[in-house]
Amino acid sequence: MGPCMRGVTLVECLVVMALSAICLALALPSWRDAVQAQRVRAASLALGDALRQARQHALQRGEYVRICPGGEAGDCQGAGRWEQGWALLGQAPAGGGEAPLLGVGPALRGVRIEPDAVLAQGVGFDAGGWPRRRGGALLMGRWRVCPQAGGAGRELVLSAAGRLRGARVDCPRAPAQRWLSALPTSLAVMSTMRIMRS
């Protein structure tokens, strides 16, 4: 019988499976981190573009324009969250009525957006492009865009002049998330040790 006809023993098969499990467990956190980083980047770009668009609308239309969290139902009352999407609202007509809807932002999966308290209910831009509260006071603050599991995030900072800048931040991990992230590697190592003993 030639070397090509030789079979594979059960132990050899189990060792290969255990080594494959270890390699997968080591690669999984890197892949998960890359996916989270992409989601955070996409969410911060989408929110930044929406804020710039709201400011541009205010300058072009010469009126107060708001961007409110909560998707199409955004009403600037603080009921919605930024990761649920947002609504761009023009100025309500002088005689009363609803503010015209100028645009809607998508819901963002896999991230949480944590604004400063002053930005939780939305942002308005006046005809000059200055961020202002409904009453007229200047407005500034920041949004922190974090992966749901914690880790590397992005921060969007709105200046009093209406300009945005971004920065990298570290978002805290929940204790349960830290424990769960180490679980696949631990299980693979334990199963390899059990196979080696047998």
CORJO-V605924 format. One record per residue. N is the residue number from 1. RES is the residue in one small letter. SS is DSSP state (a for helix, b for strand, c for the rest). Layout:
BEGIN
n: <N/N>
res: <RES/RES>
ss: <SS/SS>
END
This chain:
BEGIN
n: <1/2/3/4/5/6/7/8/9/10/11/12/13/14/15/16/17/18/19/20/21/22/23/24/25/26/27/28/29/30/31/32/33/34/35/36/37/38/39/40/41/42/43/44/45/46/47/48/49/50/51/52/53/54/55/56/57/58/59/60/61/62/63/64/65/66/67/68/69/70/71/72/73/74/75/76/77/78/79/80/81/82/83/84/85/86/87/88/89/90/91/92/93/94/95/96/97/98/99/100/101/102/103/104/105/106/107/108/109/110/111/112/113/114/115/116/117/118/119/120/121/122/123/124/125/126/127/128/129/130/131/132/133/134/135/136/137/138/139/140/141/142/143/144/145/146/147/148/149/150/151/152/153/154/155/156/157/158/159/160/161/162/163/164/165/166/167/168/169/170/171/172/173/174/175/176/177/178/179/180/181/182/183/184/185/186/187/188/189/190/191/192/193/194/195/196/197/198>
res: <m/g/p/c/m/r/g/v/t/l/v/e/c/l/v/v/m/a/l/s/a/i/c/l/a/l/a/l/p/s/w/r/d/a/v/q/a/q/r/v/r/a/a/s/l/a/l/g/d/a/l/r/q/a/r/q/h/a/l/q/r/g/e/y/v/r/i/c/p/g/g/e/a/g/d/c/q/g/a/g/r/w/e/q/g/w/a/l/l/g/q/a/p/a/g/g/g/e/a/p/l/l/g/v/g/p/a/l/r/g/v/r/i/e/p/d/a/v/l/a/q/g/v/g/f/d/a/g/g/w/p/r/r/r/g/g/a/l/l/m/g/r/w/r/v/c/p/q/a/g/g/a/g/r/e/l/v/l/s/a/a/g/r/l/r/g/a/r/v/d/c/p/r/a/p/a/q/r/w/l/s/a/l/p/t/s/l/a/v/m/s/t/m/r/i/m/r/s>
ss: <c/c/a/a/a/c/c/c/c/a/a/a/a/a/a/a/a/a/a/a/a/a/a/a/a/a/a/a/a/a/a/a/a/a/a/a/a/a/a/a/a/a/a/a/a/a/a/a/a/a/a/a/a/a/a/a/a/a/a/a/a/c/c/c/b/b/b/b/b/c/a/a/a/c/c/c/c/c/c/c/c/a/a/a/c/b/b/b/b/c/c/c/c/c/c/c/c/c/c/c/b/b/b/b/b/c/c/c/c/c/b/b/b/b/b/c/a/a/a/c/c/c/b/b/b/c/c/c/c/c/b/b/c/c/c/c/c/b/c/c/b/b/b/b/b/b/b/c/c/c/b/b/b/b/b/b/b/b/c/c/c/c/c/b/b/b/b/b/b/b/b/c/c/c/a/a/a/a/a/a/a/a/a/a/a/a/a/a/a/a/a/a/a/a/a/a/a/c>
END
